[in-house]
């Protein structure tokens, strides 16, 4: 199941009771914190949820279909 940002915002709105705008700000803040840590090359562990990390992958050859 894929969750969109809007679905997560709706869930925060329904479960926590924040306004839609507040729910959006909470989610955007969380995602920004995750992004900033990953950009610094730091792994991020959220206990009870999961671990976020950046993996280096070898470049792949593009196939333009031409």
C-alpha positions in Angstrom: 0.0 0.0 0.0 1.4 3.4 -1.0 0.7 6.4 1.2 0.7 9.8 -0.3 1.6 12.9 1.7 -2.1 13.9 1.6 -3.2 10.6 3.0 -0.7 11.0 5.9 -1.9 14.6 6.5 -5.5 13.3 6.6 -4.6 10.6 9.1 -2.8 13.1 11.3 -5.9 15.4 11.0 -8.3 12.6 11.9 -6.3 10.9 14.7 -4.6 13.8 16.4 -7.2 16.5 15.9 -4.8 19.1 14.5 -6.1 21.3 11.7 -5.2 20.3 8.1 -2.6 23.2 8.0 -1.0 22.1 11.3 -1.0 18.5 10.2 0.7 19.5 6.9 3.3 21.5 8.8 4.0 18.6 11.2 4.6 16.2 8.3 6.7 18.7 6.3 8.9 19.3 9.4 9.4 15.6 10.0 10.3 15.0 6.3 12.7 18.0 6.4 14.5 16.7 9.5 14.9 13.3 7.8 16.1 14.9 4.6 18.7 17.2 6.4 20.2 14.2 8.3 20.4 12.1 5.1 22.0 15.0 3.2 24.7 15.2 5.8 25.4 11.5 5.2 24.0 10.5 8.6 21.9 7.4 9.1 18.7 8.1 10.9 17.1 5.6 13.3 13.5 6.3 14.5 13.1 3.7 17.3 10.0 1.6 16.8 9.6 2.8 13.2 12.6 2.3 11.0 16.1 3.2 9.8 16.8 5.6 6.9 20.1 5.7 5.1 21.5 6.6 1.8 23.1 3.8 -0.2 25.6 4.5 -3.0 24.7 2.7 -6.1 26.8 2.2 -9.2 25.7 4.3 -12.2 23.5 2.5 -14.7 23.5 2.7 -18.5 20.5 4.6 -19.8 18.3 3.1 -22.5 16.5 5.8 -24.5 14.7 3.3 -26.6 16.0 4.8 -29.9 
